[in-house]
Amino acid sequence: MYEKTSILFKQNFESNSPVVVNQGGSNSGKTFAILQVLFCMAIATPKQVITVVGQDIPNLKAGALRDALSIYEDSPLLKSLVKNYNKTDRV
């Protein structure tokens, strides 16, 4: 799906464990890799609801939302599959 993946993506994506703990400092790629996995899961299972939560909206905007939009913008496949994005409601 996404050509630029890290070892962290591979470890998360290929894990058979029901819970995967990602450790590392800020800017270690945890959020980005996890979001890539979530996009793959969303593609594999249509009509699935995936919710990303955070401490508050400003932190989500600075981290997960920014990374998700970056992944989306760099992927022609995702652009063809995502019907719409409600910027106001962040859906």
N, C-alpha and C positions, 0 to 999 in steps of 0.2 A: 504494500500500500504506500508506504513512505520510504523513499530511497535512502534517506539519511537517518539511520538508526544507530543506537549505541549498544554496548554490551548490556547496559541496564535494561534497555527495551527487550533484548533477547531473553534475559533472565526472567523478566516479568511475564513476557508473552508465553514462554515455554514452560512456566511453572505449573505443576499439577497440584500445588498446595491451595487450599481454600483461602488462606490468608498469606499475603506476601508483605514483609516489612522492608521498606526502603530506608536506609540510613545514609547520611552524608550531610555535608555542610551546605550552606546556601550556594546557589549556582552550580550544584553538582549534577544537575540534569534529571533529578527525581521526577519533578512535576511533568517535564516535557516527555520523558519516557513513559510515564504512567498514562498521560493523555494519548500518546500514540497507541498504546495497548487498548485504551477505551474506545478510540475510533475504530480499531480493528474489530473489537467486540461488537460495536454498533453495526458495522457493515455485515458481519457474519450472522447477526440475529436481528432481522428487521422488526420494527415496532417496539424495540426494547427501550426502556427509559433508563438513562444513566444520569445520575445526579452527582455533581462535584460540589462539595461544600468547603467552606473556609471560615476563618475567624470573623471576617466581615467583608463587605462589598469592596472597599478600597484594596484590601489584600488580594481578593480574587481578581480584581481588575489588573493589579500589578503583576500577578503571577499566572494563575491557571487560565484566566480568560485571554490574556495576552498570548500565552503559549498556544492555546487552542486555535486562536485566530491565525497565528503564524503557521501552524501545521496545516490548517485549512487552505490558507492562501498559497502555500507551496505545493498543494496536491491537486492536480487536475481531476483525479478520481473522486476525491471528496467533493470538489466543486460540482461534479456531475451528479452526485448522490444526495447532497443536502438541498432540500427544496427551498427552505427559507431560514433566515436567522432574525429573530425579533430582538433587535439591539436594546430596546427599552426594557423588556422583561428578561433579557439575557437567556433566551430559549432558542 
